[in-house]
């Protein structure tokens, strides 16, 4: 029985240490209905929200598909060749804007509506 009590005490100490480490990074206080002040760890946003990155990539793919469908394959390739012979930034843009299978697929779907 004493071993169980010691284990429970050790687990409680670990929980208190973890809570203290989290509160040391920042906390928000609130007052309970009975007047007790409660400190909770501050919820920080992640540094690179995956949803925003995903939406930016999706927008880029849709933009590439729209341009590919609007200009046509030969005109699009000619513009990418012209862009690829420019400055370093233009070459990087040409690399990003090269048509891939997803772009061609999106252009085929969008092309039916244009």
Backbone as numpy.savetxt, mean C-alpha at the origin, in Angstrom:
# Nx Ny Nz CAx CAy CAz Cx Cy Cz
-0.01 -26.42 42.86 -0.83 -25.23 42.86 0.04 -23.97 42.86
1.14 -24.05 43.58 2.03 -22.89 43.63 2.64 -22.64 42.26
2.90 -23.72 41.49 3.46 -23.56 40.16 2.49 -22.84 39.22
1.22 -23.15 39.35 0.21 -22.51 38.50 0.13 -21.03 38.83
0.17 -20.69 40.10 0.13 -19.28 40.51 1.36 -18.53 40.00
2.52 -19.18 40.06 3.74 -18.53 39.56 3.68 -18.34 38.05
3.13 -19.32 37.33 2.98 -19.18 35.89 2.04 -18.03 35.55
0.91 -17.94 36.27 -0.03 -16.85 36.04 0.61 -15.50 36.34
1.40 -15.45 37.41 2.08 -14.22 37.77 3.10 -13.82 36.70
3.83 -14.80 36.19 4.80 -14.53 35.12 4.13 -14.04 33.85
2.99 -14.64 33.49 2.25 -14.20 32.30 1.73 -12.78 32.49
1.28 -12.47 33.73 0.79 -11.12 34.00 1.93 -10.10 33.90
3.12 -10.46 34.38 4.27 -9.56 34.26 4.65 -9.32 32.81
4.61 -10.36 31.98 4.90 -10.20 30.55 3.89 -9.27 29.90
2.62 -9.40 30.27 1.57 -8.55 29.71 1.78 -7.09 30.13
2.16 -6.88 31.38 2.41 -5.52 31.86 3.60 -4.92 31.14
4.67 -5.68 30.95 5.85 -5.19 30.23 5.51 -4.84 28.78
4.75 -5.70 28.11 4.35 -5.44 26.73 3.51 -4.16 26.64
2.56 -4.01 27.57 1.72 -2.82 27.58 2.57 -1.57 27.85
3.53 -1.67 28.75 4.40 -0.54 29.05 5.23 -0.14 27.83
5.76 -1.12 27.08 6.53 -0.82 25.87 5.66 -0.14 24.82
4.43 -0.60 24.68 3.53 0.01 23.71 3.15 1.43 24.12
2.92 1.65 25.40 2.56 2.98 25.88 3.74 3.95 25.78
4.95 3.44 25.85 6.14 4.29 25.75 6.27 4.89 24.35
5.68 4.27 23.33 5.73 4.77 21.96 4.69 5.86 21.71
3.79 6.06 22.64 2.74 7.06 22.49 1.41 6.49 22.94
0.60 7.34 23.56 -0.67 6.85 24.06 -1.74 7.92 23.96
-2.98 7.48 24.06 -4.15 8.35 24.05 -4.93 8.05 25.32
-5.32 9.10 26.05 -6.07 8.88 27.28 -7.55 9.16 27.04
-8.36 8.45 27.78 -9.81 8.69 27.75 -10.35 8.47 29.16
-11.48 9.06 29.41 -12.09 8.96 30.73 -13.28 8.02 30.63
-13.30 7.03 31.48 -14.37 6.04 31.54 -15.62 6.68 32.13
-16.74 5.99 32.07 -18.00 6.52 32.57 -17.97 6.76 34.09
-17.10 6.06 34.79 -17.02 6.24 36.24 -15.86 7.15 36.66
-15.23 7.83 35.68 -14.18 8.78 35.99 -12.77 8.22 35.96
-12.62 6.95 35.64 -11.30 6.33 35.59 -10.60 6.74 34.29
-9.37 7.20 34.41 -8.59 7.61 33.23 -7.87 6.38 32.69
-8.08 6.09 31.41 -7.50 4.91 30.77 -6.54 5.37 29.68
-5.34 4.82 29.67 -4.36 5.12 28.63 -4.28 3.93 27.68
-4.45 4.20 26.39 -4.36 3.15 25.37 -3.23 3.50 24.42
-2.53 2.50 23.87 -1.47 2.80 22.90 -2.03 3.53 21.69
-1.26 4.49 21.19 -1.64 5.28 20.02 -1.55 4.40 18.77
-2.62 4.34 17.99 -2.65 3.56 16.76 -2.01 4.39 15.65
-0.90 3.93 15.14 -0.22 4.64 14.07 -0.52 3.97 12.74
-0.62 4.77 11.72 -0.85 4.24 10.38 0.44 3.60 9.88
0.30 2.58 9.09 1.49 1.93 8.55 2.20 2.89 7.61
3.49 2.71 7.43 4.28 3.64 6.64 3.97 3.52 5.15
3.70 2.35 4.66 3.40 2.16 3.25 2.07 1.42 3.15
0.97 2.15 3.09 -0.32 1.47 3.02 -0.45 0.69 1.71
-0.66 -0.57 1.86 -0.71 -1.46 0.70 -1.87 -1.13 -0.23
-2.96 -0.68 0.34 -4.12 -0.37 -0.50 -3.82 0.80 -1.43
-3.14 1.82 -0.93 -2.81 2.98 -1.76 -1.83 2.58 -2.87
-0.86 1.76 -2.54 0.10 1.30 -3.55 -0.62 0.49 -4.62
-1.50 -0.39 -4.20 -2.26 -1.22 -5.13 -3.13 -0.35 -6.05
-3.79 0.65 -5.48 -4.65 1.52 -6.30 -3.84 2.33 -7.30
-2.64 2.78 -6.91 -1.78 3.51 -7.85 -1.35 2.61 -9.00
-0.97 1.38 -8.69 -0.58 0.45 -9.75 -1.75 0.11 -10.66
-2.93 -0.04 -10.10 -4.12 -0.30 -10.89 -4.44 0.88 -11.81
-4.31 2.10 -11.28 -4.56 3.28 -12.11 -3.54 3.37 -13.24
-2.29 3.05 -12.96 -1.27 3.06 -14.00 -1.58 2.03 -15.08
-2.02 0.84 -14.69 -2.34 -0.19 -15.67 -3.54 0.22 -16.52
-4.55 0.83 -15.89 -5.71 1.28 -16.66 -5.33 2.41 -17.61
-4.46 3.30 -17.17 -4.01 4.40 -18.03 -3.23 3.85 -19.23
-2.34 2.90 -18.97 -1.59 2.30 -20.07 -2.53 1.60 -21.05
-3.50 0.88 -20.52 -4.45 0.19 -21.39 -5.28 1.16 -22.21
-5.70 2.27 -21.59 -6.47 3.28 -22.32 -5.64 3.89 -23.45
-4.39 4.25 -23.15 -3.53 4.82 -24.20 -3.28 3.83 -25.33
-3.03 2.59 -24.96 -2.77 1.56 -25.96 -3.99 1.37 -26.86
-5.19 1.37 -26.27 -6.42 1.21 -27.06 -6.69 2.45 -27.90
-6.42 3.64 -27.36 -6.72 4.87 -28.07 -5.77 5.09 -29.24
-4.46 4.87 -29.04 -3.48 5.15 -30.08 -3.34 4.03 -31.09
-3.52 2.82 -30.66 -3.26 1.67 -31.52 -1.83 1.18 -31.30
-1.57 -0.05 -31.72 -0.29 -0.67 -31.40 0.89 0.02 -32.10
0.74 0.36 -33.37 1.87 0.94 -34.11 2.20 2.34 -33.61
1.21 3.17 -33.40 1.46 4.53 -32.90 2.02 4.50 -31.48
1.52 3.57 -30.66 2.00 3.45 -29.28 3.47 3.03 -29.27
3.82 2.04 -30.11 5.21 1.61 -30.20 6.12 2.73 -30.71
5.64 3.51 -31.66 6.43 4.63 -32.18 6.69 5.67 -31.09
5.68 5.96 -30.31 5.85 6.93 -29.22 6.77 6.40 -28.13
6.70 5.10 -27.85 7.60 4.52 -26.85 9.05 4.53 -27.35
9.24 4.32 -28.65 10.59 4.39 -29.21 11.13 5.81 -29.13
10.29 6.79 -29.41 10.70 8.19 -29.31 11.00 8.55 -27.86
10.20 8.07 -26.95 10.42 8.34 -25.53 11.68 7.66 -25.02
11.96 6.46 -25.55 13.14 5.72 -25.13 14.45 6.33 -25.58
14.42 7.23 -26.54 15.64 7.86 -27.02 15.89 9.22 -26.38
15.15 9.54 -25.35 15.27 10.84 -24.70 16.19 10.82 -23.50
15.88 11.66 -22.52 16.69 11.77 -21.31 16.50 10.54 -20.43
17.19 10.55 -19.29 17.12 9.41 -18.37 15.69 9.22 -17.86
15.00 10.31 -17.54 13.63 10.21 -17.05 12.67 9.71 -18.13
12.90 10.14 -19.35 12.06 9.67 -20.46 12.29 8.19 -20.71
13.54 7.74 -20.58 13.83 6.31 -20.73 13.14 5.50 -19.63
13.15 6.03 -18.41 12.46 5.35 -17.31 10.95 5.30 -17.58
10.40 6.39 -18.10 8.97 6.41 -18.46 8.65 5.42 -19.56
9.55 5.31 -20.54 9.33 4.35 -21.62 9.38 2.92 -21.09
10.26 2.67 -20.13 10.35 1.33 -19.54 9.06 0.99 -18.79
8.56 1.95 -18.03 7.32 1.72 -17.26 6.13 1.56 -18.19
6.10 2.32 -19.27 4.94 2.32 -20.16 5.00 1.26 -21.26
6.01 0.40 -21.28 6.06 -0.65 -22.30 4.84 -1.56 -22.15
4.24 -1.94 -23.26 3.04 -2.78 -23.16 3.38 -4.19 -22.69
2.63 -4.65 -21.72 2.76 -6.00 -21.22 1.44 -6.73 -21.49
1.37 -8.02 -21.20 0.11 -8.76 -21.49 -1.11 -8.17 -20.79
-0.94 -7.66 -19.58 -2.09 -7.07 -18.87 -2.56 -5.81 -19.58
-1.63 -5.01 -20.08 -1.99 -3.79 -20.80 -2.75 -4.12 -22.08
-2.28 -5.12 -22.80 -2.94 -5.52 -24.04 -4.34 -6.05 -23.75
-4.48 -6.80 -22.67 -5.78 -7.36 -22.28 -6.75 -6.22 -21.92
-6.27 -5.25 -21.12 -7.11 -4.11 -20.74 -7.49 -3.30 -21.97
-6.53 -3.11 -22.89 -6.81 -2.34 -24.11 -7.86 -3.05 -24.97
-7.81 -4.37 -25.02 -8.82 -5.10 -25.79 -10.21 -4.90 -25.19
-10.29 -4.88 -23.85 -11.58 -4.69 -23.20 -12.08 -3.25 -23.37
-11.19 -2.29 -23.25 -11.58 -0.89 -23.37 -11.86 -0.54 -24.84
-11.12 -1.17 -25.77 -11.26 -0.88 -27.18 -12.65 -1.12 -27.72
-13.38 -2.03 -27.11 -14.75 -2.29 -27.57 -15.67 -1.11 -27.28
-15.33 -0.28 -26.28 -16.17 0.86 -25.92 -15.74 2.14 -26.59
-14.54 2.18 -27.17 -14.05 3.41 -27.81 -14.50 3.52 -29.23
